[in-house]
Amino acid sequence: SRQPDYRRHYVGLDFVPEALQIATKRLAAIRGETEEKIGKKIGLNFSFVLADLNDKLPFPDGYFDKICCNLVISYVDNPKFTMRELMRVLKPKGRIILSSLKPHADLSQIYRNFVVQVQNQPEIEEARRLLNNAGKIMQKEGEGQYHFFSESKLRSLISGVGGRDIKSFKTFGEQAYLAVGSKPQS
């Protein structure tokens, strides 16, 4: 039997210790279910780091091949600082994916799209939590703790820190934008 290739290593980051504990358990369960379903090891290693995207990241320059910042940039205090840090820890030629809800997003549409795909009671409960969180997002925006990004602003966050080859797409039932860019070779 072949040993899994652990050169693929996922690193999750959060500033809430309980969120890291939940993520560790959830990812281990998903990996176990997937391996059981396909009948072999999938060769994915993961770790989680307690860190805040509002501070300097605890990684050396050029540490990651790819970075995915999914629906998080809207919560940080200084998105330009966070983007500089993400680009700093990205390797030359590395790829970065950034997403944000669009301004005036119809968050109920995200809920409806999610509900159509759910298959059991736990997933229905997850959909309800999603809708509840959507209401909290709108409240946080009013309090200045959440910022929606247009497609051009999301692209400019990446280009503003030297990102190149930027492409953008609509996602989440066209209620969010996703921008993908790469770090130049130096």
C-alpha positions in Angstrom: 0.0 0.0 0.0 1.3 3.4 -1.0 1.9 6.0 1.7 -0.1 9.3 1.4 1.7 12.3 -0.1 1.8 14.8 2.8 3.4 17.5 0.8 -0.1 18.9 0.5 -0.7 20.7 3.8 -3.7 22.8 4.7 -3.2 25.5 7.3 -6.3 27.1 8.7 -6.2 30.3 10.7 -8.6 31.9 13.2 -8.4 34.2 16.2 -11.0 32.2 18.2 -9.6 29.1 19.9 -13.0 27.4 19.9 -13.4 27.9 16.2 -10.1 26.1 15.6 -11.2 23.2 17.8 -14.4 22.9 15.8 -12.5 23.1 12.5 -10.0 20.4 13.6 -12.8 18.0 14.4 -14.8 18.9 11.3 -11.9 18.5 8.9 -10.8 15.2 10.6 -14.4 13.9 10.2 -14.6 14.9 6.5 -11.2 13.4 5.8 -12.3 10.1 7.5 -15.6 10.0 5.7 -13.9 10.7 2.4 -11.2 8.0 2.9 -13.9 5.5 3.9 -15.9 6.3 0.8 -13.1 6.0 -1.7 -11.3 3.3 0.2 -7.9 4.9 0.4 -5.9 7.6 2.2 -6.3 11.0 0.6 -2.9 12.4 1.6 -4.1 15.7 3.1 -2.4 16.9 6.2 -3.7 19.9 8.1 -3.0 22.2 11.0 -4.6 25.2 12.5 -3.0 28.3 13.8 -4.3 30.8 16.4 -3.7 34.2 14.7 -5.5 37.4 13.9 -5.6 38.9 10.4 -5.4 42.3 11.9 -1.8 41.6 13.1 1.4 40.4 11.5 1.0 36.8 10.5 3.2 34.2 12.2 4.7 32.8 9.0 8.0 33.6 7.2 8.0 35.4 3.8 7.0 33.2 0.9 5.7 30.4 3.0 2.5 29.4 1.1 1.9 28.2 -2.4 -1.8 29.2 -2.3 -3.9 31.3 0.0 -7.7 31.3 0.2 -9.3 34.1 2.1 -13.0 33.2 1.8 -15.5 35.8 3.0 -13.1 37.0 5.7 -11.6 40.3 4.3 -14.8 42.1 5.0 -14.3 41.6 8.8 -10.7 42.9 9.2 -10.0 46.4 10.5 -7.5 47.3 7.8 -8.0 45.3 4.6 -4.9 46.8 2.9 -2.7 45.8 5.8 -4.1 42.3 5.8 -3.6 42.0 2.0 0.1 43.1 2.4 0.5 40.4 5.0 -1.2 37.7 2.9 1.0 38.7 -0.1 4.1 38.7 2.1 3.6 35.1 3.1 2.7 34.0 -0.4 5.5 32.5 -2.5 6.5 34.1 -5.8 4.1 32.8 -8.5 1.7 31.8 -5.7 -2.0 32.2 -6.1 -4.4 34.1 -3.9 -8.2 33.8 -3.8 -10.2 36.5 -2.1 -14.0 36.7 -1.8 -16.5 39.1 -0.3 -20.2 39.5 -0.3 -21.1 42.2 -2.9 -22.7 45.5 -1.8 -26.5 45.1 -1.5 -26.2 41.4 -1.6 -29.5 39.5 -1.3 -28.4 37.2 1.6 -31.7 35.4 1.5 -30.8 34.2 -2.0 -27.7 32.5 -0.6 -30.0 30.8 1.9 -32.4 29.7 -0.8 -29.6 28.3 -2.9 -28.2 26.4 0.1 -31.6 25.0 1.1 -32.1 23.6 -2.4 -28.9 21.5 -2.0 -29.4 20.2 1.6 -30.1 16.6 2.1 -30.7 16.1 5.9 -31.8 17.8 9.1 -28.3 18.8 10.2 -27.8 20.6 6.8 -31.1 22.3 7.2 -30.0 23.6 10.6 -26.8 24.8 9.1 -28.9 26.7 6.5 -30.9 28.3 9.2 -27.7 29.4 11.0 -26.4 30.8 7.7 -29.6 32.9 7.3 -29.3 34.0 11.0 -25.6 35.0 10.4 -26.7 36.9 7.3 -28.8 39.2 9.5 -25.9 39.7 11.8 -23.7 40.7 8.9 -26.2 43.5 7.9 -26.2 44.7 11.5 -22.4 44.7 11.7 -22.2 46.7 8.5 -24.4 49.3 10.1 -22.0 49.4 13.1 -18.9 49.7 10.8 -17.6 46.3 11.7 -18.2 44.7 8.2 -17.5 46.0 4.8 -18.9 44.8 1.5 -16.6 44.9 -1.5 -17.5 45.6 -5.1 -15.8 43.5 -7.8 -13.5 46.3 -8.7 -12.5 47.0 -5.0 -11.8 43.3 -4.5 -9.6 43.3 -7.6 -7.9 46.5 -6.5 -7.1 45.0 -3.1 -5.0 42.3 -4.9 -3.5 44.6 -7.4 -2.7 47.2 -4.7 -0.3 44.8 -3.1 1.4 43.8 -6.3 -0.9 41.0 -7.4 -1.0 40.2 -11.1 -3.1 38.2 -13.6 -6.3 39.0 -11.6 -9.6 37.5 -12.6 -12.9 37.9 -10.9 -16.2 36.0 -10.8 -19.6 36.1 -9.3 -20.3 33.3 -6.8 -22.8 32.3 -4.0 -25.8 32.7 -6.3 -24.2 35.9 -7.7 -24.3 37.5 -4.2 -20.6 37.6 -3.7 -17.4 38.2 -5.7 -14.4 36.1 -6.0 -11.0 37.5 -7.2 -8.0 35.4 -8.0 -4.5 36.7 -8.6 -0.9 35.7 -8.4 2.2 37.1 -6.9 4.9 38.1 -9.3 8.2 36.2 -9.5 10.0 39.1 -7.8 
